Amino acid sequence: MLIRSSAMLRWCLLLMVATVTVGVACEVWLFNFSSGFQRLKASSLAQQPFDYGPTRYPILYAGGKIRTAEPVQSVTFFAPLFGGARPQVNPTLPLVGNPPNNLLSSFHGSTLLFEQPGEYYLKINGTDFLKVLVLDRRQPIDEGVVKIFDFTVANTLWCNGGDPRWSQQGTVGFISEWFTSQSPALLLCGPTGELFRQIVFDRFALPSRIVTFPGTYRQDDGSIGRTTHNVPEVYLPGAGQFVMFDINNAFFVRWMGAMELAQQIHTITDDRAQLEDDWWQRAGLDVYQDAPIAYLPESHYPNPDRATDFVFEAALVSGRRADSGWDNYGRLMYGGVAYFGRPGYGTAFLGRYTYGVQHEDPALAQNAMNWIAEFNLPTRTVSPDQLRVLLEAGFAEQIAQADWRR
């Protein structure tokens, strides 16, 4: 999903700045259900409905268990927003284990044993909801991140505004409610990336960062157009590099980061930044094809100028597939990519907004910088090679430690 106006960019940046102070993502609940909202912590069953063990969120390996505060009497399935017919969705019911009737025991709930990898969407005791992602320990970490990508695509939808709980609950409360609700999360691009970064880090402790595209290009009449987008990159130890994951558009290239992709795009188009529908095939890119088939919202989706506490309706999902917009990467990435250089975006070591310019036309580069300057961000321009050196230096120590979590 693209952001085409200064007002929309300003809204997105303000919401992303909120993630710096409270680290949250925006969500609106799609369904009414009787259990309400509950904030979770990984090890406080006395107060919380679920205990996921060593992780904060329910992303575990096959053979793992989740404990419930109350005895489980029934378990049924529901479906994610997208890709509910995939074979990995709800492969089998978890095994329910109930403790012996021991009055001296402090634990009177149940355990849910997940024997098979897959995505589980559970309705428990007719009232409580739980999304669980179960991974295969035999697969490398890189493939585990891909499974988290699939799961996130299936359970998020780009939106044009935000729920006030975004800034009220903080990252942990918001994401925890996402896992314990029947609804997907409705997010702008920046918060989508933050949600993905948070759950990947909770499971694997991998470095990540937000990359932004200050897209400027020549329109047919010669004037300069603008568009932007923000997506996460995650360091994958098997690939040995950062890889870009665009959840909103269900897109990533095995195993390519944003700078590499931008350079590829720059070689196959010009200042008009127009790409053919099959550009990625012609460029020989290994674009991931197994993500859930996701769709974009209708154009009349609620916008930041109206009340943000709105109720989702299924009619707001359009018939336009997310992959129908992949040709927009030309306008987004032709001129190069940038990193915010601020706390909360993974690149605070840069110290300022840093743009690796690829434009040959200086007017296009200057227009992008003028646009960013509207938001009072300290900025600088460097070459793509200089940007790569800065990023490698900033992450060198963390990558060398290789302290990944399995």
Secondary structure as GFF3:
##gff-version 3
##sequence-region A 1 406
A	DSSP	alpha_helix	6	21	.	.	.	ID=ss1
A	DSSP	beta_strand	50	51	.	.	.	ID=ss2
A	DSSP	beta_strand	59	61	.	.	.	ID=ss3
A	DSSP	beta_strand	65	68	.	.	.	ID=ss4
A	DSSP	beta_strand	75	77	.	.	.	ID=ss5
A	DSSP	beta_strand	95	97	.	.	.	ID=ss6
A	DSSP	beta_strand	110	113	.	.	.	ID=ss7
A	DSSP	beta_strand	118	124	.	.	.	ID=ss8
A	DSSP	beta_strand	128	135	.	.	.	ID=ss9
A	DSSP	alpha_helix	141	154	.	.	.	ID=ss10
A	DSSP	beta_strand	156	158	.	.	.	ID=ss11
A	DSSP	alpha_helix	165	179	.	.	.	ID=ss12
A	DSSP	beta_strand	185	187	.	.	.	ID=ss13
A	DSSP	alpha_helix	189	204	.	.	.	ID=ss14
A	DSSP	beta_strand	208	218	.	.	.	ID=ss15
A	DSSP	beta_strand	224	236	.	.	.	ID=ss16
A	DSSP	beta_strand	241	244	.	.	.	ID=ss17
A	DSSP	alpha_helix	258	267	.	.	.	ID=ss18
A	DSSP	alpha_helix	279	282	.	.	.	ID=ss19
A	DSSP	beta_strand	295	297	.	.	.	ID=ss20
A	DSSP	three_ten_helix	314	316	.	.	.	ID=ss21
A	DSSP	beta_strand	317	321	.	.	.	ID=ss22
A	DSSP	three_ten_helix	322	328	.	.	.	ID=ss23
A	DSSP	alpha_helix	329	333	.	.	.	ID=ss24
A	DSSP	beta_strand	336	339	.	.	.	ID=ss25
A	DSSP	three_ten_helix	348	350	.	.	.	ID=ss26
A	DSSP	beta_strand	353	357	.	.	.	ID=ss27
A	DSSP	alpha_helix	362	373	.	.	.	ID=ss28
A	DSSP	beta_strand	379	382	.	.	.	ID=ss29
A	DSSP	alpha_helix	384	401	.	.	.	ID=ss30
###
